[in-house]
Amino acid sequence: MKKILAVGLGGTIACERKGSIVLGKNPFKVLEYINNADDYDFTCVSPFSVLSENIGFEHLKKLKEFFDSLCFEEYDGVVVLHGSDTLSFTAAFLFNLYNDKKIVLTASGKPLGEAGSNGAENFENALRFLEQIKSGVYVSYDGIYKANELCRADENDKFISIESISKPVENPALTDKKVIIINPHPGIDYSSFSLSRVDAVLHTMYHSATVPSGAFEFCEICKGKNIPFYFVTSKKSAEYESSSFCENILFGMTLEDAFSKILLTNGELFDNILKNK
């Protein structure tokens, strides 16, 4: 019998409908809905339980403290029950910390028991996948994804992934950083961004790995204030003239992975982000 650690963090997989969808009292409700529960010896632990849109730094810190104290060798694998909204962020976070372990995150698009809910199937697929791998952090949600390649879901609950060349951060050190994430759009006004109490800026790029011309001046302002500034794109290169000025481009990386790397890299070690891209 396989020994599985189930880590319940809340999310829709732990929710019920009472008019609106609300968080239930049982983070491990999914165990009542799977067909093969008797094939596993589950240990259930819930460091916290929230709707995942409310996950903040303190939750990530608590999750890291929990895993740092864990004896992974006691289990045949770990399944993390999570909400879908920030699933890709927590997945990237755990990838950068524990990719040498066996962890699969999973979630549900609708509360368990409702028509169209995929929570039980996702959980069962996570259990089966743990038996196939020796190590790594993955996500089970209508398929299996590498944690550092998952991008957040669209309005139809469909996740996409990219082919990433990212590696886990070396010597990670979690610190609470105030990060501005900038998504370019027509007419963007960079002067509207305040840089007070900002520790880093992460700027996504259009699908062609391009950015508006105003990004260059804003990048220079950040450099003058010693605020680390990174562009991030799933592309492997930037071929357009409009991107020729861009420095510190994180190629072949998700926004979520880049964000996690910033949180896990200290001070002068920000270059570690580029080193581990």
N, C-alpha and C positions, 0 to 999 in steps of 0.2 A: 504493500500500500504506500503510495507516494505521500510524503509529508509536504504540505503546501501552506505557506504563510499568506493569509489574505489580509491586506491592509485596506481598511475602509476609510475613505476620505470624503464620502458624501456624493453629491451630484445626483443626476436624474436616476441613476441605477439604485439609489437609496431613497427615491421620492415616491410620493403617492398623490393622487388627485383628490383635492377637497375644494371643488370649485376651480381654483387655480392649482398649479402643481407646487407642492410644498415638500420640504425635506422631512423624511420620516425619522422615526426613532431608532430604526435598525439599519446600520450601515451594511449589513451582510444579508439583506433580504434576498439577494440573488441565489443564495444557497437553497432557498425553498422552491426554486424554479428550474433547477438543473436536473438532468436525468441520471447523472452518474455520481452523485455526491458521496455515495457509500464506497466508491473506489479510491477516495482520498481521505487523508487524515488532516483536517483543516485546523490551523491555529489562527484565530481571528483577533486582530488588534486594530484599534482606531485611534491614531494620534490626535485627530480632529475630524469633524464632519461638517462640511459647509457646501453650499452651492458654489460650483467652481469659479463662477464669475467674481466671487468675493475673495478668492485666494490672493494673499499678499505676501510680503517679504517674511513676516513672522510665521506664516504657515510653512513656507519653504524652509525656513530655519528649523522649525520644529520637526519637519519631515527629515531633514538631514541629520539632526541630532538622533532621531529614532533609528535611522538606518546605520549611523555610525556606531551605535551601541549594539547592533544586531549581530548575532553569530549566524551568518548565512549558511555555514556548513551544516547546521541542524535541519535544513530544509532542502527539498528537491527543487524548489523554486518559489518565487514570490509573485503574487498577482495583486496589483494595485487597482482598487475600485475608485473611479474618478468621475468627475463631470466632464462633459464633452467640450464645453466652452473654452477652457484653458488646458485641455488635455495635452495639446502639442507643446505647450510651455513647460509643464511638469515633466513630460517625457524627455524633452531636451535637457532639462535640469538634471534628471537622474542619469541620462546618458553621460554627461560630463563628470559625474561623480562615481558611478557604479557600473560602468560598462563591462567590467570583468566579472560581474555577478549574473544571475539569471532572474531577470525581472520582466514581466509583461504587464503593461497598463491596459485597462479596458473601461468601457463606459456604455451607456445606453442612450439612444435617441429619444425614447419615450419611457414613462414609468413601467416597471415590470408588470406583466399581466394585461396590459393594454394591447389592442390590435396594432401590429406593426412594430412592437418593441423588439429590439435586437439585443437587449442586455444579456439574457441567459445564453443565447448562442455565442455572443462575443466572449463571455466568460468561459464557456466550455471550450471554445477554440483556443483561448489563452492557456487553459490547462493542457490541452493536447500539444500545443506548440512548445511548452516548457519541456516536454519529454524529448523533443527533437534537437534542442540546442545545448551547447556546452556553456555558453556565456553570452551576455549581451542584454541590452534594454530594447524592448519592442513594444508595439501597440497592437492590440487586437480590436478592430472595429470594422466590421464588414470586410475583413481581410487582415493581413499581417503587414505591419510597417516597421522599418527601423526607426527608432525613437528620434534620431537626429535628422531624419529625412521627412518627418511629418509636418505638414502645414495645417493651420487651423481650418476647420470645416466651413463650408459655405452655408447659405440660408436653408439648403435642403439636407443638411446634416451629412454632406458628402466631403470626406477628407481627400486631399491629394498629397502626393509625396514627390520629392525631387531626388535626383541622384546626387548625393553629397560626398564631398571629399574631406569632410570635417573629421577631426580627431578629438578625443576628450581632452579637456584642459589638463595640463601637467601641474601638479602640486596645487590643487584648487583651494581657495580660501574665500569663504562666503562673507561678503560685506554688503551692508545695506547702501546701495547707490541709487541716486536719483537720476533716472535715465529718460531722456526725451527720445521718443520714437517718432520720426517724421516720415509721412507717406506723401510723396509729391502729387500735386494736382494742378490743373491749369490755373494760372493766376496766383499761385502760392506766394504769400508775403512773409519772408523770413524775419522781418523786423517784428512780427507779432509774437515771436518765441522769446520768452524770457530765459536768460541764462543764469539767473540767481539761484543758488543752491543746486546747480546741475553738475553731476559728476561725469556724465558721458552723453554723447549724442549718437544715435543709431539712425541712419537715413536709408530707407529702402530705395530701390531703383525701379524704373519702369521695366516692363518685360523684355525690352531690348537692351537692358543694362545701361540706361540713360537717366539723366537727371536734369532739371531745369538749370539754366545758367546761373541763377541766383544762388544756387547751392555752393558755388565756388567761394563767393564773398563770405557767406555764412560760415563755411568751413574755416576760412582764414581768421574770422573773428574768434571762433572757438579755439583755434591754435594759439592766438594771441592771449587767450585767457587760460591756456594750459588745460583745456577741456578735451579729452580724447574724443575723436570724431571718426566714425566708421560708416562706410557705405556697405550694404549687403545685397547680394543678388544670387539667385540660383544658377545664373549663367556661369560658364567657365572662363569667359573673357568679355571685355568691353571694347567694341569695335568702332563705335561712333565717335566722331570728333568732339561732340558735346560732352563726352566722358573722359576725354584725354587728360584733363587736369586733375581728375579724381585720384586721391591717394588713399591708402588704407582701405582698399576694397576687399571685402570678404567674399570671394567667389565661391560658388558651389555650396552655399550655406543657407539655411532657413533663417528667417527673422528670429524665430524662437530660440534656435541654437546660439545665434549671435548674442541675443539678450542674456541667455544663461551664462555664456562665457564672460560677459562683462561683470555680472554679479559675482562670478567665481574667480575673478582676477584682481589682484591687489595692486594699487598705486603704480609704481614703475614697472610692474609686471604686465601692464596692459599689452605690451608687445607679444605676450604669450598667446593672445587671441589670434594674432596673425600667424604666429609660429604653428599653432594647432588648427589652422584652417584646412 
